Amino acid sequence: MTIRCEIVSQDRTVFAGDVDMVVLPGAAGEMGILPKHAPVLTTLKYGIIKVRKGGKEELFTVAGGIAEVQPDIITVLADAAENVEEIDEVRAAAARKRAEEVLAKGIPANTDMYLVMEAALRKSNLRLDAVRRYRRGGVRMPTSEN
């Protein structure tokens, strides 16, 4: 028995497929969702979505959003999401450095620029942490088998 999972960010569908289980970073903690789960609506915190199917696991970063769980489908509407395997580690490190530099200039807290840079820093840290924790050997280079 499987459950449909759809992970959608603001600009694209990040994942869609039938899976055995999904683990979400809910606002109140991690939530394991199996087929025929009771209906739930939850906000998501910055974290990792784990999608399991047939003994394999795909991982996605999520930077906030909401998830609607129905007995036969999980719909994630993410503020930002991407497959951990697709993260450009160099680009994420550069984004972190830019955000740190802007914040170091002493921008007043609670201004729009401060909040944007703080969010950019959190997102780049999430992406870099995901690469380090879940990819073997850090940066993956394309091979003829990919």
C-alpha positions in Angstrom: 0.0 0.0 0.0 1.3 3.5 -0.9 0.4 7.1 -0.4 0.7 9.9 -3.0 3.3 12.6 -2.1 3.5 15.9 -3.9 6.1 18.5 -2.9 5.6 21.9 -4.6 7.7 25.0 -4.2 6.8 28.4 -5.4 8.2 27.8 -8.8 8.0 24.1 -9.5 6.9 20.6 -8.5 9.9 19.2 -6.7 8.6 15.7 -6.2 5.5 13.7 -7.2 5.0 10.0 -6.7 3.6 7.1 -4.8 5.6 6.3 -1.7 5.6 4.0 1.3 6.3 6.7 4.0 7.0 10.4 4.4 8.7 12.1 7.3 8.0 15.8 7.6 9.6 18.5 9.8 6.4 19.7 11.4 6.3 22.7 13.6 5.7 20.5 16.7 8.4 17.9 15.6 9.0 15.2 13.1 5.9 13.5 11.7 5.9 10.1 10.1 3.1 9.7 7.6 2.0 6.3 6.3 -0.8 5.4 3.9 -4.3 5.8 5.4 -3.1 8.5 7.9 -5.7 10.6 9.6 -6.2 14.0 8.0 -3.8 16.7 9.3 -2.8 20.2 8.4 0.5 21.4 9.7 3.0 24.1 9.3 6.5 23.1 8.4 9.8 24.4 9.9 13.1 24.5 8.1 14.3 20.9 7.8 14.5 17.7 5.8 11.6 15.8 4.2 12.3 12.1 3.9 10.5 10.2 1.2 10.8 6.4 1.4 9.8 3.9 -1.3 10.9 0.3 -1.6 13.8 0.6 0.7 15.2 3.7 -0.9 15.0 7.2 0.5 15.0 10.6 -1.2 15.7 13.7 0.8 14.5 17.3 0.3 15.3 20.5 2.1 12.2 22.6 3.0 12.3 26.2 4.2 8.9 26.5 5.7 5.5 26.0 4.3 2.5 23.8 5.0 1.5 20.2 4.6 -1.9 18.7 4.1 -2.2 15.1 4.9 -5.2 13.0 3.7 -5.5 9.2 3.9 -4.3 8.8 0.3 -2.2 12.0 -0.4 0.3 14.3 1.2 0.5 17.7 -0.3 3.5 19.9 0.7 3.3 23.6 -0.3 6.8 24.8 0.5 8.2 28.3 0.7 11.3 26.7 -0.8 12.3 23.1 -1.4 14.9 21.1 -3.3 16.2 17.6 -3.6 19.4 17.3 -1.5 21.1 15.7 -4.5 20.5 18.8 -6.6 22.0 21.3 -4.1 24.9 23.3 -5.5 27.2 23.4 -2.5 29.4 26.2 -3.9 26.4 28.4 -4.6 25.0 27.8 -1.1 28.3 28.6 0.5 28.5 31.9 -1.5 24.9 32.8 -0.4 25.8 32.2 3.2 28.9 34.4 2.9 26.9 37.2 1.3 24.2 37.1 4.0 26.8 37.0 6.8 28.6 40.0 5.3 25.4 42.1 5.0 24.3 41.2 8.5 27.8 42.0 9.9 27.4 45.6 8.6 25.0 46.2 11.5 21.7 46.4 9.8 19.0 47.3 12.4 17.1 44.3 13.5 13.4 44.0 12.4 14.0 45.9 9.2 13.0 44.3 5.9 16.6 43.9 4.8 17.6 42.3 8.1 14.8 39.8 7.9 15.5 38.9 4.2 19.2 38.4 5.0 18.4 36.4 8.1 16.1 34.1 6.1 18.8 33.8 3.4 21.4 32.8 6.0 19.0 30.2 7.5 18.2 28.7 4.1 21.9 28.5 3.0 22.9 26.9 6.4 20.1 24.3 5.9 21.3 23.5 2.4 24.9 23.2 3.5 24.0 21.1 6.5 21.9 18.8 4.3 24.8 18.3 1.9 27.2 17.5 4.7 24.9 15.2 6.5 23.2 13.3 3.7 25.6 13.2 0.8 28.4 10.8 0.9 31.7 12.6 0.3 30.1 16.1 0.1 30.0 17.5 -3.4 29.0 15.0 -6.0 30.3 15.4 -9.5 28.4 14.1 -12.5 29.6 10.7 -13.9 28.8 8.9 -17.0 26.3 6.7 -15.0 24.2 9.7 -13.8 
